[in-house]
Amino acid sequence: MKDDLDRSLKSALAKYYFGMTFTEIKKHSTFIQLHLTDEEIIKNRKEIKEVIDSQTKCGSSSRFCQSLEPHYILRRNQDNKLVIDTEECTKIKNYKELSEESVNKRINEYLITDNHKFNYKEVAQSIQSFENTTPAFLKETMDNIGNAEYLLENKYICISEHKKELFSIFAFHYILIGKYVKIIKSQELKELCVKHNFNFYKDESIDDKEGWNSILEVDLLIILDFGLESNVSKNSYYLDVIPDLLYVRNNKNKPTLILTPASWNLIEEDLQINNYYRKEFLGLQKIKAQELKNAMKIFYPKEN
């Protein structure tokens, strides 16, 4: 009877909990030197599952860790009992070795080539787990690179020293993702929005040489020179168009990155000295202005 129960438990754990058989666990590269017994696997199933999940999140890439979190490991103590511990992934050093120059070179290729498809499979594979497993890290990244300065004359994005490492990781996970990316200057976007009557829905009937539909559907939209637009329709663009565009893209789980050389204070001042807006910085307009201020950083897809 006990043997039947053990077999049933092992079968259930293998199928519904571990996703692999006990034999596969014992031969797994992470556990093979531990010489695990069936009883140890059952008793330490929670710890073993954490190690397996940690390895899965790390991924099969030989260069880049897909989670950036400390990895769980299982080892034996002096009493030969199993204990769980954490260690930094050895592949993390590859992120730290990324240089500002190499990142800028790739970003500049984007800026010269308006639309481009990259084929960095390792980075593409890391996106989902990077988003799901490190929300705190993403928040830190967002807070630190929200208003990165860049040189307009040579189209390079310049990152100050204390932001360099964060932006390097961000760039490799959200720019070099192997997906379709659209880069557009904010002034050009404003002109397109006016031309298409701010209709933020894909229109198959139009001649889309200008890429209007791609602005709505592209995997990652990068808006440059925000804050440097001409004054025509500027208030409406800031307070209505951008929030609406971001709302539509966020509902499609399409991230949008806004880069600006201007501080929020300067943009706010620009809005208030405009004749149209001078007496309107109240109520709904104030709420919209706050939404715009939030958009000065980075918009990620909304959480489901």
N, C-alpha and C positions, 0 to 999 in steps of 0.2 A: 504493500500500500504506500509506504514512504517513498519507494523508488518511483512509483507512478506519479506521486505528488511532485517529486523533484523534477521529473521529466516534464511535467505540465508547467511547472514554474519556469524552468529553463526555456521552454518553448515560448511561453508568453513573454518573458523578458527579452528574448532574442528578437521576437517579431514586433512587439509593440513598444519596447522601451529602448533597447540598444540599436536596433536596426541592423544587427549582425549576430551571427551565431557565437556561442561560447568559444568554439575552436578558433574562429576568426579573431576574437578578442585576444585570446592567448598568443596568437601568432602576429598580432598587430605590432608594428615596429616600436610603438610607445610602451608596450607591456611585455614584449617577448623576454626581456632579461629578468622580469619579476617572477616568471614561472608560476603564474596564477593558477589556483585550484578553482574548481566549480564553486566550492563553498565560499571562497574569498570573493569571487565575482558577485555572488548573490548578496553576501554581507556588505560589500563595498560598492554596490551597484550605483548609488547616487554619485560617489566620487568618480567612479569609472566613467559614468555618463558625462560628467562635467569635463573630464579630460578629453573624451571623444569629441564632444561639442566644440571644445577649445581648438582641437586640431582641425576640425572641419571649417571653422571660421578662419583659421589661418590660411587655408587654401593650399593648392598644389604648386603655386608659383615658387620658383627657386630664388626669386629676387625680392618680392614684396609680400609682406604680411597683409592679409585682407581685413584684419580686425583692429590691429594696433593696440589691443588690450594685452595685459599680462596673461600668459598661458598657464593653465592648470597642468601639473605633473603629479604622478604617483610614484612614490619611492618607499623603500623599507627602512625603518629606523634600526637602532642597535638591537632592539628586541625582535627584529624580523617582522614587525607588524607594519601594515600598510598605512601610510599617512599621505595626505594631499598637500601640495604646496603650489606656489606660483613662481614664475620666472619670466623675464622679458624675452620676447622672441628674438632669436639671433639675426633675423632679417630686418629688424628695426634699424640697424646701422645703415642699411641702404637708403632709407629715407633721410637720415642725417647727413649722408654724403651728397645729397642733391644740392647743386649750386644755383645761386641766383641767375648766373649767366645761362645755364642750360634751360632753366624754366623760361627765362625771358626770350631765349631763342625760339622756343616752341610757340610761345604766346605771340611773338612777332610774326611768325608764319601765319597764324590765324588772322592777324590784323592786315597782312598783305593780301592773303587769299580770303576773300570775303566769306566764302563757304568752304568748308573742308571736312573731309572724313578721315579720322585717324584709325589706325588698326592696332592699337596697343591692347591686345587681348588680356594681358595680365591686369591692367588697370581697369578695364571694363568689367572683369570678373569681380573686382574688389568693391565696386560701388555699393551694391546692395548691403553687404555685410558691414561696410564702413558706416553707412547711414544708420543701420539698425542697432549696431552694437556700441557705438560711441557717441550718443547724443550730447553728453557733456563736452566732449572734445570738439564736436561740431560747433557747439555754442561758443566755446572759447575762440575757435577759429573765426566765427562770424563776428564776434565782438572785436577782434584784433585787426581784421583786415577790411572792415567796413568802408573806410574812407582812404584807401590806399592811394598815394599820389602817383602820377605817371607823367612822362614827358610827351607832349602832343606832337612835337616836331619830328621825332623819329619813331613814334608809335610804340615805344617800349613802355612796359609797365615797370616802374621802379619801386622797389620795396625797401623800406627803411630796415636797418639791421635787426631790430628786435622783432620785426614781423616776418623776416625772411623764411625761417623754418616753417612757420604756420602756412605761409602762402605757398611754399614749395609743395607741401603735402596737399593743400587744397587744389593747387593747379593740376597735380597729377591725378587727382580723383574726380575733379569736376570739369576740367577743361580737356585733358588728354584722356577722355573716357571711351574713345572708340565709337562715339555716337555723333549724330548730326548736330552741328553747332552753327548758329547764326550770330554774326557780330555786326552791329549797326550803330552808327553815331546817333545820339539822341536827337539832334536836329533833323536828320533824315527820317527817323522814326516819327517825329512830330509832323513832318510834311506828308508822310504816307498816311498817318491817321486822319489828317484833314482831308486828303484826297479821297479816302474811302469812308468818309463821314463817320468815323469812329465806330465802324461796324465790326465788333470783335467776334465774328463768326466766319468760319471758312466758307468762301464763296467759290464754287467750282466753275462759275460762269465767266469769271474775269480772266483777262490775260495777265498771268502772274509773273511777268518778267521781273518785276520789282521785288518779288519775294514776300508779298503781303501775307499769303497763306502760311508761308514758312515761319513768319513771325509768331503766328498763333500756334503752330503745330510742332515747331522744331524742338528737339530734345533739350537743348540748352540755349537760351537766348542771353547774349551779353550786350548790354547797352553802355556805350562809351560816351564820354564828354557830357554827362548829365550835369546840368547847371550852366552850360555854355550855349544854350539855344538862343535864337533871336526872340525878341519880345512879342512878336505876333502870336496870339493865341497861347501865350506862355502860361497864364494862370489856369486856363481850362486844361491845358496839357498836364500841369503839375497836379491839380486837385481833382480832376475827373478821369482823364485819359489813362495816366499811369496806374492809379489804383484799380480801374476797371480792367486794364490789360493784365495786371498781375492776378487779379481775381479769376479771370478766365483761365489763365495758364496754370494757376495753382489748382484749380478744379480739375484740370487735366493731368495733374501731377507732373507738370513741366517746370523745372526750376528756371529762375531768371536771376542773372547777376548784373547789378548796376555799379558801374565804376564812375567816380566823380572826383575832379580836382578841386571842387568847391566845398566849403563847409556848410553845414545846415544853417548856421547863423547868417551867412551871406545870402543863401537862397531865400530864407525867411525875410530878410531885409529887402531883397529884391521884390518879393511879393507885396510887401506893405507899402513901398513907395510907388507902385504902379497905381495910376489913377483909378482903374477899374476896381482894384482890390483895397484901396486905402481905407475905406470904411466898412469893409466886408470881413475883416478878420475876426469874426464872431461866429457863435453857433455852429452850424453845419460846416462852414468853411474852416473853422478851427479844428473840427474833428478830421476833416479831409487833410488839413495841413499836418496833423499828427500822423495820419496814415502815410503821408508822403515822407515824413521824417523817418518812420520805420523802414520805408522802402529805400532809404539812403544806404542801408547796409545790404543785406543779401536776402532774397526771398527763396526759401526752399519749398518743395511741395508740402501741402498741408498733410498732417498725420491722419491716417484713416482710423 
